[in-house]
Amino acid sequence: MQNFRNLVVWQRAQSLAARVHLVTDSAAGGGNGAWKGQLRRSAQSIGANVAEGAMRDSPKQFAHFLEIALGSASETESHLDFATRIGALDADSALQLLDEVGQLQRMIVVLRKRVLERAR
């Protein structure tokens, strides 16, 4: 177990979730606007899963939650793509967020690999 607040990947995930929330507040509706809630939830889920996994007893359990966080990051990426395609998000905002999601994905992959190496 470790303090998730000390993990840079968690800190960055929380920052991304906050930025997504702010961007979607000012975004156009686009359909019924359900995509906003989905995007917010998937972005928030990244950090939440890192936090939950960090508090588990075994490295294998932590790695499992990092895998879920990686899935949430991919879901966030998909929702950002959709929001851009329907014109609800401007391309510049979406590109900045997508870049941050990509960085998080790489960080999660590296952390997961290290956690699993420690489990051996």
N, C-alpha and C positions, 0 to 999 in steps of 0.2 A: 504494500500500500504506500501511496505517496500523495503529497498535497497537490491536487490538480491545478491549483492556482499558480504554482511555480512553473507549470509547463507552458512554454512559449506557444505551442500549438493550440492550447486551450485559450490563451490570451488573444491570439490572432483570430480564432474562431468566434469568440465573443465580440470582437471588434467588427468582424464581417457581419454577424447577425444584427448588430446595432445599425450598421450602415445600410443593410438590406431593409430594415424597418423604416429608416428615414427616407430612403429612396422610394419605397412603395407608398409612403404617406403622400408624396407629391406626384405619384404616377397616375396616368390616365387609367380609367376603369378597365377598358378592354373586355368586352363581354359582360359577364355578371361580376367580375372582379374576384372570383374565387381563387384565381391564380395567386393573388397577393397573399392570402392566408397560407396557401401551400408553400409558396416561396419562403415566407417568414418561418414557418414550422420546420422546413427542411434545413434552413440556415441555422436556426436555433438548435436543432438536433445534433449538429456537428460537435459543438462544444459540450453539450449535455452528455453525449456518449463518451467523449474523452474523459469527462469528469467522473462519470459512473464507473468506467473501466479502471481508472486510476485507483479507485477505492476498493477494488476487488482483491481477493487474497492471493491469487496466483497470476503469474505473467501470462499464462495461456488465456485466462479470463480477460485480462486487460487487452490482449491482442484481439480477442473476439470483439470487444466493444470498439476498438480502433477500426476494425473491419466494418462495423456498422456505421461509424462516423464517416468512413470513406464512402460508403453507399449514400449517406445523407449529403455529402459534398457533391457526388455525381447527380443526385436528385436536384440539388440547388442549381447546378450547372444547367440541367435540362429546363428547369423553370425559368431561369434567366434567358435562355435561348427562346423559349416560347414567348415571354413578355416582350422581347425585342421584335420577334416576328409579327406580333399583333400590333406593334407600334405603341405599346404601353410604356416602354422604357426607351430612352434615347440611347443610341449606339455607344456614345462615350461612357455613360454611366454603366451600361451593361458590360462593356469591355473592361473597365476598371474592376468591377465585381468579379467577372470571369477570371481575370488575372489573379485576383486574391484567392479565389476558389482553387485554381490550379496550383498555386503555391501551397495552400493548405493540404491538398491531395498529396503532393510530393512529401511534405513534412510528415503527414500521417503514415505514409508508406515507410519512410525511413525509421520513424519511431516504432512502428509495428515490428519491423525487422530487428531492431535492437532489443525490443522487449522479448521477442522469441529467442534471440541468441542468448539472452540471460537465463531463459528457461531451461536451456540445455545443460 
